[in-house]
Amino acid sequence: MCIAIWGWSVGCGGAAHQEAQWETRKFGTTVGELLQLKGWLQERGCQEVVVESTGVYWEPVCNVLCQEWEALKRLQRVGRERALTEEEQQQQQALAQTAIGVTLANPQEVKKRRGHKTDKKDAWWLAHLFRHGMIRASYVPERPVRELRMLTRQRREKIRNVALEKNRLQKVLEQGNVKRRGVMSDLFGVCGEAMLRAMMQGNETDPGKRADLAQGSLQNKREQIIAALEGHRLPETCRLLLRQGMEHLAPLVQQIEELDRQVEEKNQTEGWKLPYQNLQSMPGLRETAASEILAEVGPQPSAFPSAAHLRLLGRGLSWQ
């Protein structure tokens, strides 16, 4: 049997060589209602489900339906590495009877081009394609990999937000006639931030005293720094925007550091230390890029039949 789920609609059909029997029923997306869906499927002996990949809406369904399926895959993976114990074999047999496999369908490949579009029609169409083997399954990583993916994508978004906030702060400085970009390579380093906070306070207007905050090699550029700061016009409005920008920037940096720790801990607890280190042995790949590749591909790239399939995944990603 097979099930097609789209939005709130569910369609059920028999195997391709049998006469199709259809039954439709609506379920909500709360955990309780998804558990009712799971029980409804198990009562009818359905062990194959096809879900259209629309945004993140397939993940709540997969989280509930795939618990036994992912546990079964883990035991199968262990069985390839060593002989299973008698208890593990019994557990594997029990899971094989209740596990519900999920096939994730690409919407661009299964969409019905003609006719009025409804949830029930889409459910029927997905089940029809699936019964005849016309759906190419998309990659569905296991729950730990999906959690790592959530961490790395959130970190990427936070880094983007930091860059946007820094650009806004630089724009405010330009509007106030502060030309630090040509003098300092890192405007938000230790020295740059100290000078920025001094300008935010507005108590000291002498550019020489602010230039004295320079450290290291920046001390050789003291005259250039004085020229960049001299005669600036930072009214209270600009100082307010600078204060708000710095207050927004600080927690973003702390959150990125926390995400870095969580990613590292995830790699350790899930036993992915070896693939994580192997990825970093490639030229140009550091911790951030290695963890993002691990989150998108998984610790075992066997889900991708060839390098060409993996390359298709990489087209939509930006690893830095």
C-alpha positions in Angstrom: 0.0 0.0 0.0 1.0 3.6 -0.3 -0.1 6.9 1.2 0.1 10.4 -0.3 0.0 13.4 2.1 -0.5 16.9 1.0 -1.5 19.6 3.4 -4.4 18.2 5.3 -5.4 15.5 2.8 -4.4 11.8 2.8 -4.9 9.4 -0.1 -4.4 5.6 0.2 -3.9 3.1 -2.6 -3.0 -0.6 -3.1 0.1 -2.0 -4.9 0.5 -1.4 -8.6 -0.5 -5.0 -9.6 -3.6 -4.8 -7.5 -6.9 -3.0 -8.1 -6.5 0.4 -6.4 -8.7 1.1 -3.3 -8.8 4.7 -2.3 -9.7 6.2 1.1 -9.3 9.8 2.0 -9.3 11.4 5.5 -8.1 14.7 6.9 -5.7 15.0 9.8 -4.4 18.1 11.6 -0.7 18.8 12.1 -0.5 18.7 15.9 1.5 15.9 17.4 -1.7 14.2 18.7 -3.4 14.3 15.3 -0.2 13.1 13.6 -0.1 10.2 16.0 -3.7 9.4 15.0 -2.6 9.5 11.4 0.2 7.0 12.3 -2.2 4.7 14.0 -4.6 4.9 11.1 -1.8 3.9 8.7 -0.6 1.0 10.8 -4.2 -0.3 11.2 -4.4 -0.6 7.4 -0.9 -2.2 7.1 0.5 0.8 5.2 4.4 0.8 5.4 5.1 3.3 2.6 4.3 7.0 2.6 5.1 9.6 0.0 5.2 13.2 1.1 5.6 16.3 -1.2 8.6 18.4 -0.1 7.0 21.8 0.5 9.2 24.1 2.6 9.6 22.6 6.1 6.0 21.3 6.3 7.0 17.7 5.6 9.3 17.6 8.6 6.6 17.4 11.4 5.0 14.5 9.5 8.4 12.8 9.1 9.3 13.3 12.8 6.2 11.4 13.9 6.0 8.7 11.2 9.7 7.9 10.9 10.7 7.0 14.5 10.5 3.2 13.9 11.9 3.6 10.4 15.0 5.5 11.5 15.6 3.0 14.4 15.3 0.2 11.9 17.9 1.9 9.6 20.3 2.3 12.5 20.1 -1.4 13.3 20.6 -2.2 9.7 23.7 0.0 9.6 25.0 -1.6 12.8 24.3 -5.1 11.2 26.6 -4.2 8.3 29.4 -3.4 10.8 29.0 -6.3 13.2 26.8 -9.2 14.0 23.6 -8.1 15.9 22.8 -9.6 19.3 19.8 -11.7 19.8 18.0 -8.8 21.5 18.8 -6.5 18.6 17.6 -9.1 16.1 14.3 -9.3 17.9 14.0 -5.6 18.0 14.8 -5.4 14.2 12.0 -7.9 13.5 9.5 -6.0 15.6 10.5 -2.7 13.9 10.2 -4.2 10.4 6.5 -5.0 11.1 5.6 -1.5 12.3 8.1 0.9 10.6 6.6 3.3 8.0 9.0 4.3 5.3 8.8 7.8 3.9 9.6 8.9 0.3 10.1 12.6 -0.2 8.9 13.8 -3.6 10.2 16.9 -5.4 7.2 19.2 -6.1 8.6 20.2 -9.5 8.7 16.5 -10.6 5.2 15.5 -9.4 3.1 18.5 -9.9 -0.1 18.1 -12.0 -0.1 20.7 -14.7 -3.8 20.7 -15.8 -7.1 20.9 -14.0 -8.4 22.5 -10.8 -5.9 22.1 -8.0 -7.2 20.6 -4.7 -5.7 18.8 -1.8 -7.6 15.6 -2.5 -6.6 15.6 -6.2 -3.0 16.2 -5.3 -3.1 13.3 -2.8 -4.6 11.0 -5.4 -2.0 12.1 -8.0 0.9 11.5 -5.7 -0.4 8.1 -4.7 -1.0 7.2 -8.3 2.6 8.1 -9.3 4.0 6.3 -6.3 2.1 3.1 -7.0 3.6 2.9 -10.5 7.2 3.7 -9.4 7.2 7.1 -11.0 8.5 9.2 -8.1 12.2 9.6 -7.6 12.9 9.8 -3.8 14.7 12.8 -2.5 17.3 12.5 0.3 15.8 12.4 3.8 18.5 12.5 6.4 18.0 10.9 9.8 16.9 13.1 12.7 20.4 13.8 14.2 21.5 15.0 10.8 18.5 17.2 10.4 19.1 18.7 13.9 22.7 19.4 12.9 21.4 21.0 9.7 19.1 23.3 11.8 22.1 24.4 13.8 24.4 25.1 10.8 21.7 26.9 8.8 20.8 29.1 11.9 24.5 29.9 12.3 24.7 30.9 8.6 21.7 33.2 9.0 23.2 34.8 12.2 26.5 35.4 10.4 24.5 37.1 7.6 22.7 39.2 10.1 26.1 40.3 11.7 27.3 41.4 8.2 24.2 43.4 7.6 24.4 45.1 11.0 28.1 46.0 10.4 27.2 47.5 7.0 24.5 49.6 8.7 27.0 50.9 11.3 29.5 51.7 8.6 26.8 53.6 6.7 26.1 55.7 9.8 29.8 56.5 10.1 30.0 57.6 6.5 27.0 59.8 7.0 28.8 61.4 9.9 32.0 62.1 7.9 34.0 59.3 9.6 36.3 57.7 7.0 37.9 54.7 8.8 37.6 52.2 5.9 40.7 53.3 4.1 42.8 53.3 7.3 41.7 50.2 9.2 41.2 46.8 7.7 39.0 45.6 10.5 36.6 48.3 11.5 35.1 46.2 14.3 38.3 44.7 15.8 39.5 45.5 19.3 40.9 48.9 18.4 38.1 49.8 16.0 35.4 49.0 18.5 37.2 51.0 21.2 37.3 54.0 18.9 33.6 53.5 17.9 32.5 53.4 21.6 34.5 56.6 22.3 32.7 58.3 19.4 29.3 57.0 20.7 29.8 58.6 24.1 30.6 62.0 22.5 32.5 63.3 25.6 35.9 63.4 24.0 36.2 65.2 20.6 40.0 65.3 20.3 40.9 62.9 17.4 44.4 62.5 18.8 43.2 61.0 22.1 40.9 58.6 20.1 43.9 57.7 17.9 45.8 56.8 21.0 43.4 53.8 21.4 45.2 52.1 18.4 47.3 49.1 19.3 49.9 47.0 17.5 50.6 47.9 13.8 47.8 50.5 13.9 50.0 52.7 16.0 52.1 53.3 12.8 49.0 54.8 11.2 48.3 57.3 13.9 48.4 60.4 11.6 46.1 58.7 9.1 43.6 57.8 11.9 43.6 61.4 13.2 42.9 62.6 9.6 40.0 60.1 9.3 38.5 61.2 12.6 39.2 64.9 12.5 36.2 67.2 11.8 33.6 64.4 11.9 30.0 65.4 12.5 28.2 62.8 14.6 25.0 64.3 15.9 23.0 62.7 18.7 20.9 60.8 16.1 24.0 59.1 14.6 25.2 58.2 18.1 21.8 56.7 18.9 21.9 54.6 15.8 25.5 53.5 16.6 24.5 52.5 20.2 21.5 50.5 19.0 23.6 48.8 16.3 26.3 47.8 18.8 23.7 46.6 21.2 22.2 44.4 18.5 25.5 43.2 17.3 26.8 41.9 20.7 24.1 39.2 21.3 24.4 38.1 17.7 28.1 37.4 18.2 27.3 35.5 21.4 24.6 33.4 19.7 27.0 32.5 16.9 29.6 31.3 19.5 26.9 29.3 21.3 25.9 27.7 18.0 29.5 26.8 17.3 29.7 25.0 20.6 26.4 23.2 19.9 27.7 22.1 16.5 30.9 20.8 18.0 29.0 19.0 20.8 26.6 17.4 18.2 29.5 16.0 16.2 31.0 14.5 19.3 27.9 13.0 20.8 26.7 11.5 17.5 30.1 9.9 16.8 30.9 12.0 13.7 34.3 13.1 14.8 36.1 11.1 12.1 34.2 12.3 9.1 34.3 15.8 10.6 38.1 15.7 10.7 38.4 14.0 7.3 36.5 16.9 5.7 38.9 19.4 7.3 41.8 17.6 5.7 40.7 18.8 2.3 42.4 22.0 1.2 40.3 25.1 1.9 37.8 23.5 4.3 37.8 24.6 8.0 35.4 23.8 10.9 32.5 25.9 9.6 32.5 24.5 6.1 33.1 20.9 7.3 30.2 21.1 9.7 27.9 22.5 7.0 28.8 19.8 4.5 28.3 17.1 7.2 24.9 18.6 8.0 23.7 18.7 4.3 25.2 15.4 3.2 25.3 13.3 6.3 28.2 11.2 7.8 27.7 8.6 5.1 27.3 9.9 1.5 26.0 6.5 0.4 22.5 8.1 -0.1 23.9 9.7 -3.2 24.5 7.1 -6.0 27.2 9.1 -7.7 29.3 12.2 -7.5 27.0 13.8 -10.0 24.1 13.5 -7.7 26.1 15.0 -4.9 27.1 17.9 -7.1 23.5 18.7 -7.8 23.0 19.1 -4.0 26.0 21.4 -3.8 24.6 23.8 -6.5 22.1 25.1 -4.0 24.5 25.6 -1.1 27.2 28.2 -0.3 29.9 26.7 2.0 32.3 29.3 3.4 
